[in-house]
């Protein structure tokens, strides 16, 4: 978790992301008997469900505390297959919704396969954009092309050169069971990958499904099962009785989902959760009043401890940080990412600008606020430990100085230090420095790692976002805004309009994913080593101070014993009583303060967390290198997407571990 540093200029806060409800649709094709027999009823039910979803979405947006104006934007994710998919797309377009199509193949091959030609000649003609003489075939192909033209396409074409020959071979030998099996296996794999993109981009998946089978890879049942396993809600419409649609929340609910009033309540709750994070949606935490151009030297105590005990070459240098304003991110910290996005082969030309505006600028803003809050909270607590030690020592400093008549001066300084401690505690509690640091840091880290996933059309479904932060702790009302903020910032940018080729995958893997993983790995390695040094040196210092306390008391006792035995002058114990009393307080007091800083900072555990994160990221880096070392012809979308998800999982694990350490360490008296 790196702090931003750049030139400081007056910064305006990026707008909060506008909430977008994202639906996914999967369902039976035209050749399904139940669907064909009840086509009109299924169409009417899809329309009714869409209308109900739109009404609930508008209600959820209107209920938000930040009063987002206008109707809720709704996005439909769909693979554009015939039957249910095309029926849902027509209904979505009629309502003015955006349609996003994660296709399992390039557009031409997708048209050829889904139009169902009977010969390889027709398949090749369709893939090339031609019009076959078969009227029905031409109409099916035209329907797919019309909807594709109206949709935002993310086409997985990296395996087209393997799929097309198998497709043609199957058409050339319709009775060859082996040819059918080879094509069907690869077809199912590609459809399953596109289905995973659909699930990861959706809040709710609507499945037109008879509930009979979920074993076929890439089939409707499999996609529904994938959605439920990912924590997404599913609206199941059985084509045999479409009016009795049900709401499913888990695999165990298959065949017995919520219906009637219960389904309405479940649907309303899911939509509200997707669009309204509760509270003010992070508006107060991210307001312009929370932004500062630079860190305050008054709260650098935690970082000064790291510099002094962590092996910094110049530990007394200025530690002031200047936070990168959002307007500078495109030419600053975000420049390498944007350059890599712009260099993707046949990439979406507008996408780098969208990522900069919707994700990187918000990341810079939240990162600056989070870094400042980190200084306030951690620096404030460390400063209080130091001030508490000073208060005790200053309060007794008149003794060795023999200034009994001036004790009021020392008491005044002690009083000021104690008042400062109480003041910092009051400010920290009133300003919620601890909670707001947690929240803004989560949002900043989610956004920092998002562009890698975004370039691959990958994402984290709603059910896979962290829900609790700390041992047994649940977030307070409104405390889930960081997850909501990050999810909708990413959703605002949307998927890139690209045809994913192997060259595209290689560029993402090398220029985005591996570069990012290496940077984070090296950051965590350095952090782990530094924190381990801080841990050991603070431990040694506190032990030394307690040892000196023991020796100072022991020495005075020896002097007193020697005087009692006549070995030393009788006046010595009395003359040295005040200095040794002071030393007997000084050493354990500062030993306790150092031990308190050591306990509060938990440098050992933080170092271990960073070490584990570095090891995980190094494994991902080595896997990426193995993929890059292979012939480009062997690179596949699923492998690269899995690697991006692994990097994302490492990030989430680090955030959860980090928060588990600090979750219970609220602002309190430094004892």
QUIURLIN-V500292 format. One record per pair of residues at least 4 apart in sequence whose ideal C-beta (glycine too) atoms are under 7 Angstrom apart, sorted by the first residue. I is the first residue (numbers start at 0). J is the second residue. Records with the same first field share a line. If there is no record, write none. Layout:
BEGIN
I->J ; J
END
This chain:
BEGIN
0->440 ; 444
1->522
2->320 ; 370
3->322 ; 323 ; 332 ; 363 ; 366 ; 367 ; 370
4->320 ; 321 ; 323
5->321 ; 323 ; 327 ; 331 ; 332
6->321 ; 327
7->292 ; 293 ; 321 ; 322 ; 324
8->324
10->290 ; 324 ; 325 ; 326
11->287
12->285 ; 286 ; 287 ; 290 ; 364
13->325 ; 360 ; 361 ; 364
15->65 ; 280 ; 281 ; 282
16->484 ; 487 ; 488 ; 491
17->67 ; 72 ; 491
18->60 ; 67 ; 71 ; 274 ; 487
19->72 ; 74 ; 487 ; 490 ; 491
20->56 ; 71 ; 73 ; 202 ; 270 ; 273 ; 274
21->74 ; 76 ; 200 ; 201 ; 202 ; 490
22->52 ; 73 ; 74 ; 75 ; 76 ; 201 ; 203 ; 205
23->76 ; 197 ; 198 ; 200 ; 201 ; 204 ; 205
24->75 ; 77 ; 83 ; 84 ; 87 ; 205
25->194 ; 197 ; 204 ; 206 ; 219 ; 222 ; 223
26->82 ; 83 ; 84 ; 206 ; 207 ; 208 ; 219
27->31 ; 34 ; 82 ; 83 ; 207 ; 208 ; 219 ; 238
28->80 ; 81 ; 82
29->34 ; 35 ; 81 ; 82
31->35 ; 82 ; 238
32->36
33->37 ; 209 ; 238 ; 239
34->38 ; 41 ; 82 ; 83 ; 207 ; 238
37->41 ; 238 ; 239 ; 241
38->42
39->43
40->44 ; 241 ; 242
41->45 ; 207 ; 236 ; 238 ; 241
42->46 ; 86
43->47
44->48 ; 236 ; 241 ; 242 ; 244
45->49 ; 86 ; 87 ; 90
46->50 ; 90
47->51
48->52 ; 205 ; 234 ; 244
49->53 ; 90 ; 94
50->54
51->55
52->56 ; 270
53->57 ; 73 ; 94
54->58
55->59 ; 266 ; 267 ; 270
56->60 ; 71 ; 73 ; 270 ; 274
57->61 ; 70 ; 71
58->62
59->71 ; 270 ; 271 ; 274 ; 275
60->67 ; 71 ; 274
62->275
63->67 ; 275 ; 280
64->278 ; 279 ; 280
65->279 ; 280 ; 282
71->274
73->96
74->96 ; 97 ; 99
75->87 ; 88 ; 91 ; 96 ; 98
76->99 ; 101 ; 197 ; 200 ; 201
77->84 ; 87 ; 88 ; 98 ; 100
78->84 ; 100 ; 101 ; 102 ; 103 ; 193 ; 197
79->84 ; 85 ; 88 ; 100 ; 102 ; 143 ; 146 ; 147 ; 150
80->84 ; 113
81->85 ; 113 ; 139
82->86
83->87 ; 207
84->88
85->89 ; 142 ; 146
86->90
87->91
88->92 ; 98 ; 146
89->93
90->94
91->96 ; 98
92->96 ; 98 ; 149
97->151
98->149 ; 150 ; 151
99->150 ; 151 ; 153 ; 200 ; 493 ; 494
100->147 ; 150 ; 151 ; 152 ; 153
101->153 ; 193 ; 196 ; 197 ; 456
102->106 ; 109 ; 152 ; 154 ; 155 ; 193
103->109 ; 155 ; 189 ; 190 ; 192 ; 193
104->108 ; 109 ; 112 ; 154 ; 155 ; 156 ; 159 ; 162 ; 189
105->109 ; 154 ; 156 ; 159 ; 498
106->110 ; 147 ; 152 ; 154
107->111 ; 126 ; 127 ; 128
108->112 ; 126 ; 159 ; 162 ; 163
109->113 ; 154
110->114 ; 125 ; 126 ; 140 ; 143 ; 144
111->116 ; 122 ; 125 ; 126
112->166
113->143
114->125 ; 136 ; 139 ; 140 ; 143
115->139
116->121 ; 122 ; 125 ; 131 ; 136 ; 170
117->121
118->170
119->123 ; 167 ; 170 ; 171
120->124
121->125 ; 131 ; 133 ; 136
122->126 ; 166 ; 167 ; 170
123->127
124->129 ; 131
125->129 ; 131 ; 140
130->137
131->136 ; 137
133->137
134->138
135->139
136->140
137->141
138->142
139->143
140->144
141->145
142->146
143->147
144->148
145->149
146->150
147->152
151->493 ; 494 ; 496
152->496
153->196 ; 456 ; 494 ; 495 ; 497
154->498 ; 499
155->189 ; 192 ; 193 ; 499 ; 636
156->498 ; 499 ; 500
157->499 ; 500 ; 501 ; 504 ; 635 ; 636
158->162 ; 189 ; 635
159->163
161->165 ; 185
162->166 ; 185 ; 186 ; 189
163->167
164->168
165->169 ; 181 ; 182 ; 185
166->170 ; 182
167->171
168->172 ; 178
169->178 ; 179 ; 182
172->178
175->179
176->180
177->181
178->182
179->183
180->184
181->185
182->186
183->187
184->188
185->189
186->190
187->191 ; 215 ; 216 ; 217
188->192 ; 216 ; 217
189->193
190->194 ; 217
191->195 ; 216 ; 217 ; 221
192->196 ; 636 ; 637
193->197
194->198 ; 217 ; 222 ; 225
195->199 ; 225
196->200 ; 456
197->201
198->204 ; 222 ; 225 ; 226 ; 229 ; 231 ; 460
199->457 ; 458 ; 459 ; 460
200->458
201->231
202->231 ; 269 ; 273 ; 461
203->231 ; 232 ; 234 ; 269
204->223 ; 226 ; 231 ; 233
205->234 ; 236
206->219 ; 223 ; 233 ; 235 ; 236
207->236 ; 238
208->219 ; 220 ; 223 ; 235 ; 237
209->237 ; 238 ; 239
210->237 ; 253 ; 254
212->220
213->220 ; 221 ; 223 ; 224
215->220 ; 221
216->221
217->221
219->223
220->224
221->225
222->226
223->227 ; 233
224->228 ; 250
225->229
226->231 ; 233
227->231 ; 233 ; 247 ; 249 ; 250
228->250
229->460 ; 462 ; 463
230->460 ; 461 ; 462 ; 463
231->460 ; 461 ; 462
232->246 ; 248 ; 269
233->247
234->244 ; 246
235->244 ; 245 ; 247 ; 256
236->241 ; 244
237->241 ; 243
243->258
245->256 ; 257 ; 258 ; 262
246->256 ; 257 ; 262 ; 265 ; 266
247->252 ; 253 ; 256
248->252 ; 265
252->256
257->261 ; 262 ; 265
258->262
260->264
261->265
262->266
263->267
264->268
265->269
266->270
267->271
268->272
269->273
270->274
271->275
273->461
276->280 ; 477 ; 479 ; 480 ; 483
277->476 ; 477 ; 479
278->476 ; 477 ; 480
279->283 ; 477
280->480 ; 483
281->285 ; 480 ; 481 ; 484
282->286
284->289 ; 435 ; 438 ; 439
285->289 ; 364 ; 365 ; 368
289->368
290->367 ; 368
291->322 ; 371
292->321 ; 322
293->319 ; 320 ; 321 ; 322
294->299 ; 319 ; 320 ; 371 ; 374
295->374
296->319
298->374 ; 375 ; 378 ; 379 ; 382
299->303 ; 318 ; 374 ; 378
300->304 ; 378 ; 381 ; 382 ; 385
301->305 ; 377 ; 378 ; 381 ; 600
302->306 ; 318 ; 378
303->307 ; 318
304->308 ; 381 ; 533 ; 596
305->309 ; 529 ; 533
306->311 ; 314 ; 318
307->314
308->532 ; 533 ; 536 ; 537
309->529 ; 532 ; 533
310->529 ; 532
320->370
322->367 ; 370
323->327 ; 328 ; 331 ; 332 ; 363 ; 367
324->363
325->360 ; 363 ; 364
327->331
328->332 ; 333 ; 355 ; 359 ; 360 ; 363
329->333 ; 334 ; 337 ; 355
330->334
332->363
333->337 ; 355 ; 359
334->338
335->339
336->340 ; 359 ; 450 ; 511
337->341 ; 351 ; 354 ; 355
338->342
339->510 ; 511
340->346 ; 350 ; 351 ; 354 ; 450 ; 454
341->351
342->506 ; 510
343->454 ; 503 ; 506 ; 507
344->500 ; 502 ; 503 ; 506
345->497 ; 498 ; 500 ; 503
346->350 ; 495 ; 497
347->495 ; 496 ; 497
349->353
350->354 ; 495
351->355
352->356
353->357 ; 492
354->358 ; 359 ; 450 ; 453 ; 492
355->359 ; 360
356->360
357->361 ; 488 ; 491 ; 492
358->362 ; 446 ; 449 ; 450 ; 488 ; 489 ; 492
359->363
360->364
361->365 ; 446 ; 488
362->366 ; 443 ; 446 ; 447
363->367
364->368
365->369 ; 439 ; 442 ; 443 ; 446
366->370 ; 443
367->371
368->372 ; 439
369->373 ; 436 ; 439 ; 440 ; 443
370->374
371->375
372->376 ; 432 ; 435 ; 436 ; 439
373->377 ; 436
374->378
375->379 ; 432
376->380 ; 427 ; 432 ; 433 ; 436
377->381
378->382
379->383 ; 423 ; 427 ; 432
380->384 ; 599 ; 666 ; 669
381->385 ; 596 ; 599
382->386 ; 423
383->387 ; 420 ; 423 ; 669
384->388 ; 592 ; 595 ; 596 ; 599 ; 669
385->389 ; 592
386->390 ; 416 ; 419 ; 420
387->391 ; 420 ; 592 ; 669
388->392 ; 588 ; 589 ; 592
389->393 ; 416
390->394 ; 413 ; 416 ; 417
391->395 ; 584 ; 588
392->396 ; 584 ; 585 ; 588
393->409 ; 412 ; 413 ; 416
394->409 ; 410 ; 413
395->581 ; 584
396->400 ; 409
397->402 ; 403 ; 405 ; 406 ; 409
398->577 ; 580 ; 581
399->577 ; 578 ; 581
406->410
407->411
408->412
409->413
410->414
411->415
412->416
413->417
414->418
415->419
416->420
417->421
418->422
419->423
420->424 ; 669
421->425
422->426
423->427
424->428 ; 666 ; 667 ; 668
425->429
426->430
427->432 ; 433 ; 666
428->666
431->435
432->436 ; 666
433->437 ; 665 ; 666
434->438
435->439
436->440
437->441 ; 468 ; 658
438->442 ; 478 ; 480 ; 481
439->443
440->444
441->445 ; 481 ; 654
442->446 ; 481 ; 484 ; 485
443->447
444->448 ; 650 ; 654
445->449 ; 481 ; 485
446->485 ; 488
448->647 ; 650
449->453 ; 485 ; 489
450->454 ; 511
451->511 ; 512 ; 515 ; 643 ; 646
452->457 ; 458 ; 643 ; 647
453->489 ; 492
454->495 ; 507 ; 511
455->507 ; 639 ; 640 ; 643
456->494
457->640 ; 643 ; 644
458->489
459->463 ; 464 ; 647
464->482
465->651 ; 655
467->472 ; 473 ; 474
468->472 ; 474 ; 658 ; 662
469->658 ; 659 ; 662 ; 663
470->659 ; 662
472->662
474->478 ; 479
479->483
480->484
481->485
482->486
483->487
484->488
485->489
486->490
487->491
497->503
499->503 ; 504 ; 636
501->505 ; 631 ; 632 ; 634
502->506
503->507
504->508 ; 634 ; 636 ; 639
505->509 ; 631 ; 634
506->510
507->511 ; 512 ; 639
508->512 ; 513 ; 623 ; 626 ; 627 ; 639
509->513 ; 627
510->514
511->515
512->516 ; 623 ; 642 ; 643 ; 646
513->517 ; 620 ; 623
514->518
515->519
516->520 ; 616 ; 619 ; 620 ; 623 ; 646
517->521 ; 620
518->522
519->523 ; 616
520->524 ; 613 ; 616 ; 617 ; 620
521->525
522->526
523->527 ; 609 ; 612 ; 613 ; 616
524->528 ; 613
525->529
526->530 ; 609
527->531 ; 606 ; 609 ; 610 ; 613
528->532
529->533
530->534 ; 602 ; 605 ; 606 ; 609
531->535 ; 606
532->536
533->537 ; 602
534->538 ; 602 ; 603 ; 606
535->539
536->540
537->541 ; 593 ; 596 ; 597 ; 602
538->542 ; 597
539->543
540->544 ; 593
541->545 ; 590 ; 593 ; 594 ; 597
542->546
543->547
544->548 ; 586 ; 589 ; 590 ; 593
545->549 ; 586 ; 587 ; 590
546->550
547->551 ; 586
548->552 ; 583 ; 586 ; 587 ; 590
549->553
550->554
551->555 ; 579 ; 582 ; 583 ; 586
552->556 ; 583
553->557
554->558
555->559 ; 575 ; 579
556->560
557->561
558->562 ; 567 ; 571 ; 572 ; 575
559->563 ; 572
560->564
561->566 ; 567
562->567 ; 568 ; 569 ; 571 ; 572
567->571
570->574
571->575
572->576
575->579
576->580
577->581
578->582
579->583
580->584
581->585
582->586
584->588
585->589
586->590
587->591
588->592
589->593
590->594
591->595
592->596
593->597
594->598
595->599 ; 669
596->600
597->602
599->664
601->605 ; 660
602->606
603->607
604->608 ; 660
605->609 ; 660
606->610
607->611
608->612 ; 653 ; 656 ; 657
609->613
610->614
611->615
612->616 ; 649 ; 653
613->617
614->618
615->619 ; 649
616->620 ; 646 ; 649
617->621
618->622
619->623 ; 642 ; 645 ; 646 ; 649
620->624
621->625
622->626 ; 642
623->627 ; 642
624->628
625->629
626->634 ; 638
629->633 ; 634
636->640
637->641
638->642
639->643
640->644
641->645
642->646
643->647
644->648
645->649
646->650
647->651
648->652
649->653
650->654
651->655
652->656
653->657
654->658
655->659
657->661
658->662
END
